[in-house]
Amino acid sequence: MPDVLVIGSGGAGLAAALAANDAGASVVLATKLGVASCNTAKAQGGIQAAIGDDDSIETHFADVMRSSHDTADPVLAQRLVEEGPTTVRWLEELGVAFTRDGDGSLRIARCGGATRKRLLQVGDRTGLAIATALRDAVTAREGITVLDHAPLIALATDGTALLERDGEQVEIRAGALILAAGGRCKREAEETGELSTNGDGATGEVAALAVAVGCAERDHDSLQRHPTGAAWPESLAGYAVPETTRAYGALLRNAAGEQFVDELAPRDVVAEAIIRECADGRGITTPTGRPAVHLDCRPVDPADAEISFPYMLRRYRKAGLDPLTELIPVYPVLHYQNGGLVIDEDGATTVPGIWAAGEITGGIHGRNRMMGNSLLDICVFGRRAGAAAAASVR
């Protein structure tokens, strides 16, 4: 049996597996679908870290607390932000090539809820770049065994995990268990008839199993909507139009062409403003009957657009709409689970022997997460959970 069992192959699970193995632990990483299937790879906008000359750990922390409306756990938020710069360096060592300006410096942008420029990007495929680098590092390790298509189906109070693989049940009693299976927004969207940015694996059953064996949770009801989900063309419905469009000057307009919200306000403020604008009859209706407002990317410098969101441009142009010359219909879509399992600063849950990291946890972002902090979260707390779990059995 392995020293550490990790459930989930998104960024948090991969980072946890690497950290546990770095600490000398043998690791099995099990995932419900294919090892490359995760929401991390779908994250576009970027990762936050206080590296700017006018920025600081203290300012990043204050932005997190303000954007969460003081609902974030300050201890967890402090750990998140103080490890931002070292996390960026670690990712670069793993091969993540963050976008740089012509002078060679890291290109950073200001995102919603932030008071400084601190968002680093790999174009608009930052999550994919991070997930790929982490996965490549995991598959290169002899001390990490990956079991794909092996969903967790039962969990005992002593941490014994029951997986199902190739039609057979596999019981694993590891020295420590790390839960990093993500959130439940895909399932919630299917149940409510909403659109979601999430992949098919975001169904939340692992968190439910953890709660059933005694893991405490917080803010279970708090789900985040990405403010600018694509509402038209229909082939893109549910796609998250990157917030970096607004970081570089895109505006939100109602049917009358009026701005109605600070485009760089916290996510919940922007999403609620769009929903209210439509509910009060000032929005537009797409050809398929969806409510929406317009995202106006025409003010964005085309050079910035080609550098910072080329993937978005390609998708829309393929669908027959040019974002730099035409208005984009958008409306909030289910995107992220704010609440989740209660953890300490090392990822330990309230059940001895069980750790957790990533979107399955709660408290780091409170009831409203800032853009760019999820990719930081999965690395910081994935690594902390992996190291702590390994230390407990070594």
C-alpha positions in Angstrom: 0.0 0.0 0.0 1.2 3.5 -0.7 2.3 6.0 1.9 -0.1 8.6 0.4 -3.2 8.3 -1.8 -4.3 11.3 -3.7 -7.8 11.5 -5.2 -8.0 13.9 -8.2 -5.7 14.8 -11.1 -6.3 18.5 -11.3 -3.6 21.0 -10.3 -4.1 20.5 -6.6 -3.9 16.7 -6.8 -0.8 16.8 -9.1 0.9 19.4 -6.9 0.1 17.3 -3.8 1.5 14.1 -5.4 4.7 15.9 -6.3 5.2 17.4 -2.9 4.5 14.1 -1.1 7.0 12.3 -3.3 9.5 15.1 -2.8 9.2 14.3 0.9 10.0 10.7 0.3 6.6 9.2 0.3 5.3 6.6 -2.2 2.2 8.0 -3.9 -0.8 6.6 -5.7 -2.9 9.2 -7.6 -6.4 8.1 -8.6 -8.7 10.0 -10.8 -12.3 9.4 -11.9 -11.8 10.1 -15.6 -8.6 10.4 -17.7 -5.6 11.9 -16.0 -5.8 15.0 -18.2 -9.4 15.6 -17.5 -9.7 18.5 -15.0 -11.0 22.1 -14.6 -7.4 23.3 -14.1 -6.7 22.9 -17.8 -9.9 25.0 -18.6 -8.7 28.0 -16.5 -7.8 30.7 -18.9 -7.1 34.0 -17.2 -4.0 33.6 -15.2 -2.4 33.2 -11.8 -2.0 36.0 -9.2 1.3 36.7 -7.4 2.6 39.9 -5.9 5.7 40.5 -8.0 5.1 44.0 -9.3 7.3 46.9 -8.0 4.3 48.7 -6.6 2.7 45.5 -5.1 3.2 43.6 -1.9 2.0 40.5 0.0 0.1 42.8 2.3 -1.8 44.4 -0.6 -2.6 41.1 -2.2 -3.9 39.9 1.2 -6.1 43.0 1.6 -7.5 42.5 -1.9 -8.4 38.9 -1.1 -10.2 39.9 2.1 -12.0 42.8 0.5 -13.1 40.8 -2.5 -14.4 38.0 -0.1 -16.3 40.7 1.9 -14.2 39.6 4.9 -15.5 36.0 4.7 -12.1 34.4 3.8 -10.2 32.7 6.6 -7.3 35.2 7.2 -4.8 32.5 8.1 -5.5 30.6 4.8 -5.5 33.8 2.8 -2.2 34.8 4.3 -0.6 31.5 3.3 -2.1 31.8 -0.2 -0.6 35.2 -0.9 2.8 34.9 0.8 3.7 31.9 -1.2 2.6 33.5 -4.5 6.1 34.6 -5.7 7.8 31.3 -4.8 5.0 29.4 -6.5 5.6 31.3 -9.8 9.3 30.5 -9.6 8.5 26.8 -8.9 6.1 26.7 -11.9 8.8 28.3 -14.1 11.3 25.6 -13.0 8.7 23.0 -14.1 8.6 24.6 -17.5 5.6 27.0 -17.4 6.6 29.8 -19.8 4.7 32.9 -18.5 4.1 35.6 -21.1 6.8 38.3 -21.0 6.9 41.8 -22.4 9.4 43.0 -25.0 12.0 43.9 -22.3 11.9 40.3 -20.9 9.9 41.2 -17.8 6.9 39.2 -16.8 3.7 40.6 -18.3 1.2 41.4 -15.5 -2.3 42.7 -15.6 -4.8 44.0 -13.1 -7.8 41.7 -12.7 -11.2 42.1 -11.0 -11.0 43.0 -7.3 -7.3 43.7 -7.4 -5.8 47.1 -6.7 -2.5 46.3 -8.4 -1.3 44.6 -11.6 -0.4 41.0 -10.5 -2.0 38.6 -12.9 0.5 36.4 -14.8 -0.6 34.6 -18.0 0.4 32.1 -20.6 -1.7 33.8 -23.2 -5.2 32.7 -22.3 -4.3 29.1 -21.7 -2.6 29.5 -18.3 -4.4 26.7 -16.6 -3.6 24.3 -19.5 0.1 25.2 -19.3 0.2 24.7 -15.5 -1.7 21.4 -15.7 0.5 20.1 -18.5 3.7 20.9 -16.6 2.5 19.4 -13.4 1.2 16.2 -15.1 4.5 15.8 -17.0 6.4 16.1 -13.8 4.1 13.5 -12.1 4.3 10.9 -14.9 8.1 11.2 -14.9 8.3 10.2 -11.2 8.9 6.5 -10.4 7.5 7.0 -6.9 4.1 8.1 -8.2 1.6 5.6 -9.6 -1.4 7.0 -11.5 -4.7 5.1 -11.7 -7.0 6.7 -14.2 -10.7 5.9 -14.7 -10.7 4.8 -11.0 -13.5 6.8 -9.2 -13.7 6.9 -5.4 -16.9 5.1 -4.5 -16.6 4.7 -0.8 -14.6 6.1 2.1 -14.2 4.7 5.6 -13.6 6.8 8.8 -10.1 5.4 9.0 -9.3 6.8 5.5 -9.6 3.5 3.7 -10.7 4.2 0.1 -12.6 2.0 -2.2 -12.1 2.7 -5.9 -13.7 1.1 -8.9 -11.5 0.3 -11.9 -12.1 -1.9 -14.9 -15.3 -3.2 -13.3 -13.6 -4.3 -10.2 -13.4 -2.8 -6.7 -10.0 -1.8 -5.4 -9.4 -1.1 -1.7 -6.5 1.1 -0.8 -5.5 1.8 2.8 -2.7 4.4 2.5 -0.9 6.0 5.4 -2.5 9.4 4.5 -5.3 10.4 2.1 -5.5 13.7 0.2 -8.8 14.7 -1.4 -8.3 17.0 -4.4 -11.3 16.1 -6.6 -12.6 19.6 -7.3 -16.1 21.1 -7.0 -19.7 20.3 -8.1 -20.7 23.1 -10.5 -21.3 20.8 -13.5 -23.8 18.8 -11.5 -25.4 21.9 -10.1 -25.8 23.3 -13.6 -27.4 20.1 -14.9 -29.9 20.2 -12.0 -30.8 23.8 -12.3 -30.7 24.1 -16.1 -28.0 26.7 -16.0 -24.8 26.8 -18.1 -21.4 26.0 -16.6 -17.8 26.4 -17.6 -17.0 23.1 -15.8 -16.0 19.7 -17.2 -17.9 16.5 -16.8 -16.0 15.5 -13.7 -17.2 18.4 -11.5 -19.9 16.5 -9.7 -18.9 16.8 -6.0 -19.4 13.2 -4.8 -15.9 13.0 -3.2 -16.8 16.0 -0.9 -20.0 14.3 0.0 -18.2 11.1 1.0 -15.8 13.1 3.1 -18.6 14.9 4.9 -20.2 11.5 5.5 -17.2 10.3 7.5 -17.0 13.5 9.6 -15.1 16.1 7.6 -16.5 19.5 8.4 -17.4 21.9 5.6 -18.2 25.6 5.3 -20.1 27.8 2.9 -21.7 24.8 1.1 -24.2 27.1 -0.6 -21.7 29.5 -2.0 -21.2 28.9 -5.8 -19.5 31.5 -8.0 -20.7 32.6 -11.4 -18.2 33.8 -14.0 -19.5 37.2 -15.0 -18.9 36.9 -18.7 -20.1 33.5 -19.9 -20.7 33.3 -23.6 -24.4 33.6 -24.4 -24.1 33.7 -28.2 -23.1 32.2 -30.7 -24.9 29.1 -29.4 -21.9 26.9 -30.2 -19.9 28.8 -27.5 -22.7 28.9 -24.9 -21.2 28.5 -21.4 -17.7 29.3 -22.5 -16.0 31.7 -20.0 -14.9 34.8 -21.9 -11.6 35.6 -20.1 -11.7 38.4 -17.6 -8.4 39.6 -19.1 -10.6 41.2 -21.9 -11.7 43.6 -19.2 -8.2 43.9 -17.7 -7.1 45.3 -21.1 -10.0 47.7 -21.6 -13.2 45.8 -22.6 -16.4 47.3 -21.3 -19.8 46.0 -20.3 -22.8 47.7 -22.0 -26.6 47.3 -21.7 -29.0 47.4 -24.6 -28.8 51.2 -24.7 -25.0 51.0 -25.0 -24.5 52.3 -21.5 -21.9 51.1 -19.0 -23.5 50.0 -15.7 -20.8 48.5 -13.5 -17.1 48.9 -12.8 -15.7 46.1 -15.1 -12.9 45.4 -12.6 -15.0 45.1 -9.5 -15.0 41.7 -7.7 -16.6 38.9 -9.6 -19.9 38.7 -7.6 -20.4 42.4 -8.0 -20.1 42.3 -11.7 -22.1 39.1 -12.1 -25.0 40.5 -9.9 -24.9 43.7 -11.9 -25.4 41.9 -15.2 -28.2 39.7 -13.8 -29.9 42.7 -12.4 -29.6 44.7 -15.7 -31.2 41.9 -17.6 -33.9 41.3 -14.9 -34.8 45.0 -15.1 -35.3 44.9 -18.8 -32.1 46.8 -19.8 -30.3 43.7 -21.3 -30.5 42.1 -24.7 -31.9 38.8 -25.9 -29.9 36.4 -28.0 -31.4 34.7 -31.1 -32.0 31.6 -29.0 -33.8 33.6 -26.3 -31.0 33.9 -23.7 -30.7 37.0 -21.6 -27.4 38.9 -22.0 -25.5 42.2 -22.1 -22.8 43.2 -24.4 -19.1 42.8 -23.8 -17.4 45.5 -25.9 -13.8 44.5 -26.7 -13.4 47.2 -29.4 -11.4 49.5 -27.0 -8.8 46.8 -26.5 -5.5 47.4 -28.3 -5.4 44.5 -30.9 -1.7 43.9 -30.0 -2.7 43.3 -26.4 -5.6 41.1 -27.5 -3.3 38.9 -29.7 -0.9 38.4 -26.8 -3.3 38.0 -23.9 -6.4 36.2 -25.3 -5.5 34.7 -28.7 -7.5 31.5 -27.9 -10.7 33.5 -27.3 -10.2 35.4 -30.5 -9.8 32.1 -32.5 -12.8 30.5 -31.0 -15.1 33.5 -31.7 -13.7 34.1 -35.2 -14.3 30.4 -36.0 -17.9 30.8 -34.8 -18.3 33.8 -37.1 -17.9 36.8 -34.8 -14.8 39.0 -34.4 -14.6 40.3 -30.8 -12.4 43.2 -31.8 -15.0 44.7 -34.2 -18.3 43.3 -32.9 -20.1 43.1 -29.5 -20.2 39.8 -27.6 -23.4 38.8 -25.8 -22.5 37.5 -22.3 -24.3 36.4 -19.1 -23.0 34.9 -15.8 -22.5 31.1 -15.8 -21.7 28.7 -12.9 -18.0 28.5 -12.6 -16.5 27.8 -9.1 -17.4 26.2 -5.8 -16.4 28.8 -3.1 -17.3 26.6 -0.1 -16.0 23.2 0.8 -14.1 21.1 3.3 -12.7 22.9 6.3 -8.9 22.8 6.3 -6.0 24.2 8.3 -3.0 25.9 6.7 -1.5 22.5 5.9 -4.6 21.2 4.3 -5.6 18.9 7.2 -9.4 18.4 7.4 -11.2 17.8 10.7 -10.7 14.0 10.3 -7.3 12.8 11.3 -5.4 11.2 8.4 -7.4 13.1 5.7 -6.1 16.2 3.9 -7.7 18.2 1.2 -6.6 20.8 -1.4 -8.1 22.8 -4.2 -11.7 23.6 -5.1 -13.0 20.8 -2.8 -12.0 23.0 0.2 -13.5 26.1 1.7 -12.3 29.2 3.5 -9.3 30.3 1.4 -11.5 32.6 -0.8 -14.5 33.0 1.6 -17.7 33.4 -0.3 -16.2 35.2 -3.3 -13.0 34.2 -5.0 -10.8 36.7 -7.0 -9.9 35.7 -10.5 -6.4 34.2 -10.7 -6.3 33.0 -7.1 -7.6 29.5 -7.9 -4.5 28.6 -9.9 -2.4 29.9 -7.0 -4.6 28.1 -4.5 -4.1 24.7 -6.1 -0.4 25.0 -6.2 0.1 26.5 -2.7 -2.3 24.2 -0.8 -1.7 21.2 -3.0 2.0 21.4 -2.1 1.3 22.1 1.6 -1.1 19.2 1.9 1.3 16.8 0.1 4.2 17.7 2.3 2.1 17.5 5.5 0.5 14.2 4.5 3.9 12.7 3.7 5.4 13.9 7.0 2.6 12.2 8.9 3.6 8.8 7.7 7.4 9.1 7.3 
